[in-house]
Amino acid sequence: MANIMRRRPFSDLLDLRNEMDRLLGDTFRAFDDGDTFSWKPALDIEENNNEFVVSAELPGINKEDIKISITDNNLVISGEVTEKKDVQEKNYHLKERIRGNFNRAVALPTSVDSNNAEANYEDGILTVRLPKAEEAKPREIEIK
């Protein structure tokens, strides 16, 4: 019996990119203002018949430092990760945690009812529920 191997060429490219990101680390991240990095939080976007559910990883950020807006079917999550300043100098051997502004914009495929949108922030995960506008919800058409 012959062995059949499923070929997935794009997963190979994704693996290569992930490996390059791991090797290069923060080397090529964009600098905002001198010594802080700009970064984009990871997102998951789910859709069902009634709503979109967007989950964003924002660990260690106070909910007061997060801003959410919806404009022209674009969801924008932004804010700032700040570092607590101590009076005394510290001698770091390694400093990898990211500080600075973040901004993530996502175009939504259909219009949403922004007046009924809800957001919840728990354990470093921001969850935004965006109900679809009535005209964007699927509806059944009766055959006559």
Helices and strands as residue ranges (DSSP letters): H 9-24, E 43-47, E 51-57, G 63-65, E 66-71, E 74-81, E 100-107, G 114-116, E 118-122, E 125-131, G 134-136
